[in-house]
Amino acid sequence: MFESVLIANRGEIALRIQRACKALGLRTVVVHSEADAEAGYVRLADQSLCIGPAAAGRSYLDQAAILFAAEVSGAEAIHPGYGFLSENAGFVQRVEEAGLTFIGPSSACIRTMGDKVSAKRAMRAAGVPCVPGPDEALPEDAGAVLAIAREIGFPVIVKAAGGGGGRGMRVVESAEALPGALALTREEARRAFANPEVYIEKFLAHPRHVEIQVLADAHGQALWLGSRDCSLQRRHQKVIEEAPAPGIAPEAIAAIGARCAEACRRIGYCGVGTFEFLYEDGALHFIEMNTRLQVEHPVTEMTSGIDIVQQQIRVARGERLAFTQADVSCGGHAFECRINAEDPRTFAPSPGVITVWQVPAGDGVRVDSHAEAGYRVPPHYDSMIAKLIAHGRTREEALARMRGALETMRVEGIATNLPLHRRLLQDAAFAAGGVDIHHLERWLRQPAA
């Protein structure tokens, strides 16, 4: 039962974790780079420590510096947020060996689910439906690989077993293109993920991206907290998320959610996590699990009424979940718009000083952000500066509230993607619900967009 938490992250998620810790009466230690020294959440911490220069590799990704900060500050637990070291099994093992609590799953669970091949094998064992294809790495023999691809049926997709973030994957339309795609993907996997293993699946041409949020304690209880749709993406990066996923029968979501919870119990998972699926032709196909807090967790919090970050900390402290699956009831609909410091047309980053910061308020509206007037957006990190969330009793009411919130929000001094979000929420196809993962890319190519 730790009493102090070191927050090994930055920006809005560092502030979000800090607030959850304060609500639980826990002491907070914030580590920061030189570029983030003046951020508001740094001042709010019980203790703050600079761990290096602006470059993430010499600060937020410096495992030794973070562990030393925990030692000198007396922190008993480390919360990784998302990104950076949040899914680094080697770092988690070092935290465990140091006698500290990692607020997340064990290093063993992260290794199992971080390798896409072993994750697929574990999911099939729990009855979770997967994209058609073998749950093992591809052999070196080109003839054997071709036989597997023909059995699945072209087009197929070759993926790195240790991949993520949209890297390490290639679509293959024909047998002739397979050898070249294999060689390129294996080399990319070796360079980017230090793991040359690749696997193969059926390529789904027009899927939606659907997620199931799970929460599990160390006492064998695992729950699912509803679904999300994260199909509005650009270059594999999510732009707008919503909960629940529209147009999918609640019975289908409940069935898959129960299987996800069972999978957590089978592998001894403790913490929060997200099962990601592709949804096409009425069927859900598992693709991977994120063993951490998601950027889009607020839409699930708004629909479920559960503070996911607080629950994540509670189960890491060894507490039992205080509610059962029968107590989980998701109501209404919620959207999240990621507000980025970038040009809304070219998507080029726009660092600099925010001169005007006016955020919306009102029923069902929430803003998660560390920014304020006078804040200097650094050029060294991800460009997201805020998450704007709107909840309503229906999807239509939530959309209306989000449109109003976007019109009210003003950020000056830097360029942001607020104009892009305002236009996107007027798109008839998105407003109707159920667009696929390629919709935003198609929409951006239209002259009017």
C-alpha positions in Angstrom: 0.0 0.0 0.0 2.2 2.8 -1.3 1.7 6.4 -0.2 3.8 8.2 -2.8 3.8 8.1 -6.6 6.4 9.3 -9.1 4.8 10.4 -12.3 7.1 9.4 -15.2 5.5 11.5 -17.9 4.6 15.0 -19.0 1.8 17.2 -20.2 -1.9 16.7 -19.7 -1.5 13.0 -18.6 1.0 14.0 -15.9 -1.6 16.5 -14.6 -4.4 13.9 -14.9 -2.5 11.4 -12.8 -1.5 14.0 -10.3 -5.2 14.9 -9.7 -6.1 11.2 -9.3 -3.3 10.8 -6.7 -4.4 13.9 -4.8 -8.0 12.6 -4.7 -6.6 9.4 -3.1 -4.5 11.3 -0.6 -1.2 10.2 -2.2 2.0 12.2 -2.3 3.2 13.1 -5.9 6.6 13.4 -7.3 6.9 14.8 -10.8 10.0 14.3 -13.0 10.5 16.7 -15.9 12.9 17.7 -18.6 14.5 21.2 -18.7 11.9 22.1 -21.4 9.0 21.4 -19.0 10.5 23.1 -15.9 7.9 25.9 -15.9 4.8 23.8 -16.6 2.0 24.3 -14.1 1.7 20.7 -13.0 5.4 20.7 -12.0 4.7 23.5 -9.6 1.6 21.6 -8.2 3.6 18.5 -7.3 4.7 17.8 -3.7 8.2 17.4 -5.1 9.6 17.9 -8.6 12.9 16.8 -10.0 14.6 17.7 -13.3 16.0 14.5 -14.9 17.6 15.8 -18.0 17.6 18.1 -21.1 14.7 18.5 -23.5 15.4 15.5 -25.7 13.2 12.6 -24.6 16.0 10.1 -24.9 17.9 12.0 -22.3 15.0 12.6 -19.9 11.6 10.8 -20.2 13.2 7.7 -21.7 16.2 7.6 -19.4 15.4 4.7 -17.2 18.3 5.1 -14.9 17.4 8.8 -14.3 13.8 8.0 -13.4 14.8 5.1 -11.1 17.3 7.4 -9.3 14.7 10.1 -9.0 12.4 7.6 -7.3 15.2 6.6 -4.9 16.2 10.1 -3.9 12.5 11.3 -3.6 11.4 8.3 -1.6 8.7 7.5 -4.1 7.3 4.0 -3.7 5.4 3.6 -7.0 5.9 4.8 -10.6 3.0 5.7 -12.9 4.1 5.8 -16.5 1.1 7.4 -18.1 1.0 6.5 -21.8 3.8 6.6 -24.4 7.4 6.8 -23.4 8.2 3.8 -21.1 4.6 2.8 -20.4 4.8 -0.5 -22.3 8.6 -1.1 -21.9 8.8 -4.6 -20.2 12.5 -4.1 -19.5 11.8 -0.9 -17.6 9.0 -2.5 -15.7 11.3 -5.3 -14.7 13.8 -2.8 -13.4 11.1 -1.1 -11.4 10.1 -4.5 -9.9 13.7 -5.4 -9.1 14.1 -2.1 -7.3 11.3 -3.0 -5.0 9.0 -0.4 -6.3 5.4 -0.8 -7.6 4.8 -0.2 -11.3 1.2 1.2 -11.8 0.4 -1.1 -14.6 0.6 -4.8 -15.4 3.6 -7.0 -14.7 6.6 -7.2 -17.0 5.6 -10.7 -17.9 2.1 -9.6 -19.0 3.5 -6.8 -21.0 5.9 -9.2 -22.8 3.1 -11.6 -23.6 0.8 -8.9 -25.0 3.5 -6.8 -26.5 4.5 -9.6 -28.9 1.6 -9.7 -31.4 2.1 -13.4 -32.1 2.0 -14.5 -28.4 -0.9 -12.0 -27.8 -2.9 -13.6 -30.6 -2.2 -17.1 -29.3 -3.4 -16.0 -25.8 -6.5 -14.4 -27.2 -7.5 -17.4 -29.2 -7.1 -19.6 -26.1 -9.6 -17.3 -24.3 -12.1 -17.5 -27.1 -11.4 -14.0 -28.4 -11.9 -13.9 -32.2 -8.8 -12.9 -34.2 -8.1 -11.8 -37.8 -7.7 -14.9 -39.9 -4.1 -16.1 -40.0 -1.8 -18.3 -37.9 -0.8 -17.4 -34.4 2.9 -18.0 -35.0 5.8 -16.2 -36.5 6.4 -16.9 -40.2 9.1 -19.5 -41.2 12.2 -18.5 -43.2 11.2 -20.7 -46.1 9.6 -18.6 -48.8 7.6 -21.5 -50.2 6.0 -22.2 -46.8 5.1 -18.6 -46.4 3.5 -18.5 -49.8 1.4 -21.5 -49.0 0.2 -19.9 -45.8 -0.7 -16.7 -47.7 -2.7 -18.6 -50.3 -4.6 -20.5 -47.6 -5.6 -17.2 -46.0 -6.3 -15.6 -49.4 -4.9 -12.4 -50.9 -4.7 -9.6 -50.1 -2.8 -10.2 -46.8 -0.8 -8.0 -44.5 2.6 -8.8 -43.2 3.3 -7.4 -39.7 6.2 -7.1 -37.2 5.6 -9.2 -34.1 7.0 -6.5 -31.9 5.5 -3.6 -33.9 3.1 -0.8 -33.1 2.1 2.8 -33.9 1.4 1.9 -37.5 5.0 0.9 -38.3 6.2 -2.5 -39.4 3.4 -3.6 -41.7 2.9 -4.0 -45.4 -0.2 -5.0 -47.5 0.5 -7.6 -50.1 -1.9 -7.9 -53.0 -0.3 -10.8 -54.9 2.0 -13.8 -54.6 4.6 -12.0 -56.7 4.8 -9.1 -54.2 5.2 -11.3 -51.1 9.0 -12.0 -51.1 9.9 -8.3 -51.3 7.3 -7.3 -48.6 8.7 -10.0 -46.3 12.2 -8.8 -46.7 11.4 -5.2 -46.1 9.2 -5.8 -43.1 11.7 -8.1 -41.5 14.4 -5.5 -41.8 12.2 -2.7 -40.6 11.2 -4.9 -37.6 14.8 -5.7 -36.8 15.8 -2.0 -36.9 12.8 -0.5 -35.2 11.8 -3.1 -32.7 15.0 -5.3 -32.3 12.8 -8.3 -33.2 12.9 -9.5 -36.8 9.9 -11.9 -36.4 6.9 -11.2 -38.6 3.5 -12.8 -39.0 0.7 -12.7 -41.6 -3.0 -12.0 -41.5 -5.9 -11.5 -43.8 -6.1 -7.8 -44.9 -9.4 -6.2 -44.1 -10.0 -3.4 -46.6 -12.6 -1.2 -44.9 -12.7 -2.0 -41.2 -13.6 0.2 -38.2 -11.3 0.5 -35.2 -13.2 -0.6 -32.1 -11.8 -1.0 -28.6 -12.9 -2.7 -25.3 -11.7 -1.1 -22.1 -10.8 -3.5 -19.3 -9.9 -3.2 -15.6 -8.6 -6.0 -13.5 -7.3 -6.4 -9.9 -4.7 -8.8 -8.4 -7.5 -11.0 -6.9 -8.8 -12.5 -10.1 -11.6 -10.0 -10.8 -11.6 -8.5 -14.4 -14.3 -6.3 -15.8 -15.0 -4.6 -19.2 -16.2 -1.0 -19.2 -17.8 -0.6 -22.6 -16.6 0.0 -26.1 -15.0 2.9 -28.1 -14.8 3.7 -31.8 -11.4 5.2 -32.8 -11.8 5.0 -36.6 -11.2 8.6 -37.4 -7.5 8.5 -37.9 -4.7 10.1 -40.0 -1.6 8.0 -40.7 -2.6 5.6 -37.9 -3.0 8.4 -35.4 -6.4 8.9 -33.8 -8.0 12.3 -34.2 -11.5 11.9 -32.7 -12.8 9.0 -30.5 -16.2 8.2 -29.2 -18.0 5.8 -26.8 -19.8 3.6 -27.3 -19.0 2.3 -30.8 -22.1 3.3 -32.8 -24.1 0.8 -34.8 -22.9 -2.4 -33.2 -25.4 -4.5 -31.3 -24.9 -4.2 -27.5 -25.2 -8.0 -27.3 -22.2 -8.4 -29.6 -20.1 -5.9 -27.5 -21.1 -7.7 -24.3 -20.1 -11.1 -25.6 -16.7 -9.8 -26.7 -16.2 -7.8 -23.5 -16.8 -10.9 -21.4 -14.1 -12.8 -23.5 -11.7 -9.9 -23.0 -12.2 -10.1 -19.2 -11.7 -13.8 -19.3 -8.4 -13.3 -21.2 -7.2 -10.9 -18.4 -8.0 -13.6 -15.8 -6.1 -16.2 -17.8 -2.9 -14.3 -18.1 -3.1 -12.8 -14.6 -3.5 -9.3 -15.8 -3.7 -6.5 -13.2 -4.4 -2.8 -14.1 -6.2 -1.1 -17.0 -5.8 -2.2 -20.6 -7.5 -1.9 -24.0 -8.3 -4.7 -26.5 -8.2 -3.4 -30.0 -10.3 -4.9 -32.8 -11.1 -4.4 -36.5 -14.8 -4.5 -37.2 -15.9 -5.4 -40.7 -19.0 -7.1 -42.1 -20.6 -7.5 -38.7 -17.6 -9.3 -37.1 -14.9 -8.2 -34.6 -11.3 -9.4 -35.0 -8.7 -8.9 -32.3 -5.5 -7.2 -33.4 -3.6 -6.2 -30.3 -3.8 -5.2 -26.6 -2.5 -1.9 -25.2 -1.2 -2.7 -21.7 -1.6 0.9 -20.4 -3.9 3.8 -20.0 -5.2 5.1 -23.3 -5.3 8.7 -24.4 -9.0 8.3 -25.1 -9.9 6.9 -21.6 -12.1 10.0 -20.8 -14.9 9.0 -23.1 -15.2 5.8 -21.2 -15.1 7.6 -17.9 -17.9 9.9 -19.1 -20.1 7.0 -20.2 -19.4 4.6 -17.3 -19.0 7.1 -14.4 -15.9 5.3 -13.3 -12.6 7.2 -12.7 -10.3 4.8 -14.6 -7.1 6.5 -13.4 -8.1 6.2 -9.7 -9.1 2.6 -10.2 -5.7 1.9 -11.9 -3.9 3.3 -8.9 -6.2 1.4 -6.4 -5.6 -2.0 -8.0 -1.8 -1.3 -8.1 -2.0 -0.8 -4.3 -3.5 -4.3 -4.0 -7.1 -3.2 -3.4 -9.9 -5.3 -4.7 -12.3 -3.8 -7.2 -15.2 -2.4 -5.2 -17.8 -3.2 -7.9 -18.7 -6.1 -10.1 -19.6 -6.4 -13.8 -23.3 -6.2 -12.9 -22.6 -2.7 -11.3 -21.0 -1.4 -14.6 -23.6 0.5 -16.5 -22.6 2.7 -19.4 -25.0 5.6 -20.3 -25.2 8.2 -23.0 -22.5 9.0 -25.5 -19.2 10.8 -25.5 -16.7 12.2 -28.0 -13.1 13.3 -27.5 -11.3 15.7 -29.9 -7.5 15.8 -29.6 -6.4 19.4 -29.8 -2.9 19.6 -31.3 -0.5 22.5 -31.7 -0.3 22.1 -35.5 -1.3 23.7 -38.7 -4.9 22.5 -39.6 -4.0 22.1 -43.3 -0.4 20.9 -43.4 -0.3 19.3 -40.0 3.1 20.8 -39.4 3.9 21.3 -35.6 3.3 24.8 -34.3 5.3 25.3 -31.1 5.4 28.6 -29.3 3.7 30.7 -26.7 0.0 30.6 -26.1 -1.3 34.1 -25.8 -5.0 33.4 -25.5 -6.4 30.3 -23.8 -10.2 30.2 -23.6 -11.8 26.8 -22.9 -15.5 25.8 -22.9 -17.5 24.7 -19.9 -21.1 23.6 -19.3 -23.1 20.5 -19.0 -21.3 17.4 -20.2 -18.2 19.3 -21.3 -14.7 18.5 -20.0 -11.2 19.7 -20.9 -8.1 17.7 -20.0 -5.1 20.0 -20.5 -1.9 21.3 -18.8 -1.8 24.4 -21.1 -2.8 28.0 -20.2 -2.2 31.5 -21.4 1.6 32.1 -21.3 2.5 28.5 -21.7 5.2 27.8 -24.2 4.5 24.7 -26.2 7.9 23.0 -26.7 8.9 21.6 -30.1 10.4 18.4 -28.6 7.4 16.2 -28.0 4.0 15.2 -29.2 1.9 18.2 -30.3 -1.2 17.4 -28.3 -2.0 20.2 -25.9 -5.6 19.3 -24.8 -8.4 16.8 -25.0 -11.9 18.2 -25.4 -14.6 15.8 -24.3 -18.4 16.2 -24.6 -21.1 13.8 -23.2 -24.8 13.7 -23.9 -27.7 11.4 -23.3 -27.7 10.5 -27.0 -25.0 10.6 -29.7 -26.8 13.5 -31.3 -26.8 15.5 -28.1 -23.1 14.7 -27.5 -22.3 15.9 -31.1 -24.3 19.1 -30.5 -22.4 19.8 -27.3 -19.1 19.1 -29.0 -19.9 21.4 -31.8 -20.7 24.2 -29.3 -17.6 23.5 -27.3 -15.4 23.7 -30.4 -16.9 27.0 -31.4 -16.3 28.4 -27.9 -12.7 27.3 -27.5 -10.1 29.8 -28.5 -6.3 29.3 -28.6 -4.1 32.1 -30.0 -0.4 32.6 -30.4 0.1 29.2 -32.1 -1.8 27.3 -34.8 -4.0 24.5 -33.7 -6.2 21.9 -35.4 -9.4 23.4 -33.9 -10.6 24.5 -37.4 -10.2 20.9 -38.6 -12.3 19.6 -35.8 -15.0 22.2 -36.5 -15.2 21.1 -40.1 -15.0 17.4 -39.3 -18.1 17.6 -37.0 -20.1 19.0 -39.9 -19.2 16.0 -42.1 -22.4 14.1 -42.8 -20.8 10.6 -42.9 -19.1 11.1 -39.5 -22.3 12.6 -38.0 -24.2 9.5 -39.2 -21.7 7.2 -37.4 -19.8 4.1 -38.4 -17.1 5.4 -40.8 -14.1 3.2 -41.5 -10.5 3.8 -40.7 -9.8 5.3 -44.1 -12.6 7.9 -44.0 -10.5 10.8 -42.7 -7.8 10.3 -45.3 -10.4 10.2 -48.1 -12.1 13.3 -46.6 -8.9 15.2 -46.5 -8.3 14.6 -50.2 -11.5 16.3 -51.1 -11.1 19.8 -52.4 -13.6 21.2 -49.9 -11.7 19.8 -47.0 
